[in-house]
């Protein structure tokens, strides 16, 4: 089971209560850095920065006080980040290095 790291405080207690083990049965996705505690946090900063620079109005909406508008803008930014990642990525550590630990845990869980 996976979840964004920014939700760990909410879900981890329930998972432990079910008798599940961290990094065996469940794992948070993201980097333990501010603003990167989600799956898109694994994408290199240059990819997300180029999307933000090309879409300043969407970034501003994502920071708005209207929760529906902000939620919609955040989803659109996520979509654009992953589109840019797919377009630019090469099979190397720069693009996929942050994904390798996650894939390793998933592979170990599936091979049991």
Phi and psi in degrees as a GROMACS rama.xvg file:
@    title "Ramachandran Plot"
@    xaxis  label "Phi"
@    yaxis  label "Psi"
@TYPE xy
-126.246  158.566  UNK-2
-157.356  159.803  UNK-3
-69.6738  139.588  UNK-4
-55.9552  -30.8237  UNK-5
-68.2066  -9.60823  UNK-6
-104.369  5.15549  UNK-7
-57.7208  -42.4721  UNK-8
-61.1187  -27.7429  UNK-9
-82.203  -42.535  UNK-10
-97.6944  -26.4084  UNK-11
-62.5828  -39.6572  UNK-12
-58.4472  -41.5873  UNK-13
-65.0894  -41.4568  UNK-14
-67.1853  -40.0306  UNK-15
-65.2091  -40.2039  UNK-16
-61.3591  -26.6726  UNK-17
-84.0278  -1.69693  UNK-18
84.1827  16.253  UNK-19
-84.8037  151.93  UNK-20
-109.787  135.58  UNK-21
-64.924  140.145  UNK-22
64.0419  7.29292  UNK-23
-118.642  -51.9086  UNK-24
-104.737  -24.5399  UNK-25
-149.298  159.007  UNK-26
-158.93  136.67  UNK-27
-77.7359  143.616  UNK-28
-109.831  134.057  UNK-29
131.778  -178.733  UNK-30
-106.424  145.675  UNK-31
-80.2193  58.4089  UNK-32
-134.608  148.421  UNK-33
-56.1128  129.148  UNK-34
81.1672  -0.378478  UNK-35
-124.554  18.178  UNK-36
-88.6858  47.6225  UNK-37
-155.864  171.512  UNK-38
-61.8313  -35.8001  UNK-39
-69.5143  -13.6538  UNK-40
-68.9379  -16.1673  UNK-41
-79.7985  -17.0163  UNK-42
-74.9588  139.17  UNK-43
-55.5696  145.177  UNK-44
-58.6238  -34.8786  UNK-45
-63.8354  -30.7314  UNK-46
-70.2323  -52.1017  UNK-47
-65.3595  -37.48  UNK-48
-62.0266  -39.6531  UNK-49
-67.2095  -35.2976  UNK-50
-67.1616  -44.5662  UNK-51
-62.2689  -41.1686  UNK-52
-66.2721  -34.7485  UNK-53
-80.8281  -12.9649  UNK-54
-133.806  56.6237  UNK-55
-62.3399  -32.6989  UNK-56
-67.7311  -35.0581  UNK-57
-69.911  -38.4949  UNK-58
-62.7912  -42.9553  UNK-59
-64.148  -41.1821  UNK-60
-63.452  -37.3534  UNK-61
-63.5424  -25.0589  UNK-62
-96.8094  5.36847  UNK-63
-72.1186  165.547  UNK-64
-81.8936  -19.939  UNK-65
-74.2218  112.525  UNK-66
-62.8597  -38.2865  UNK-67
-65.6373  -43.4693  UNK-68
-65.307  -43.6571  UNK-69
-64.7144  -44.5077  UNK-70
-60.8066  -45.6174  UNK-71
-62.5996  -43.9063  UNK-72
-64.9807  -39.8233  UNK-73
-63.681  -41.6704  UNK-74
-62.9526  -40.9677  UNK-75
-66.0612  -40.0391  UNK-76
-63.5768  -42.337  UNK-77
-58.8974  -44.9718  UNK-78
-59.9184  -45.6501  UNK-79
-66.5832  -37.2533  UNK-80
-62.4514  -45.8856  UNK-81
-70.6501  -32.4784  UNK-82
-63.7114  -44.4485  UNK-83
-65.2135  -40.0958  UNK-84
-61.1206  -46.3888  UNK-85
-61.8147  -37.9721  UNK-86
-69.5561  -41.577  UNK-87
-93.7403  -26.0571  UNK-88
-64.4035  143.9  UNK-89
-122.801  153.36  UNK-90
-73.9112  80.3326  UNK-91
-150.611  173.593  UNK-92
-63.5701  -31.6526  UNK-93
-57.7909  -45.8903  UNK-94
-87.6498  -36.018  UNK-95
-113.614  -2.00723  UNK-96
-55.1575  -37.8456  UNK-97
-75.5618  -16.0564  UNK-98
-87.1653  -24.0733  UNK-99
-57.6726  -45.0886  UNK-100
-60.6206  -39.5405  UNK-101
-62.9895  -47.2406  UNK-102
-63.8235  -37.6915  UNK-103
-60.3893  -44.8245  UNK-104
-64.521  -43.4707  UNK-105
-63.4037  -44.8104  UNK-106
-60.5369  -43.2303  UNK-107
-63.0119  -39.4652  UNK-108
-67.1464  -37.423  UNK-109
-77.3134  -23.5617  UNK-110
-86.9804  0.357202  UNK-111
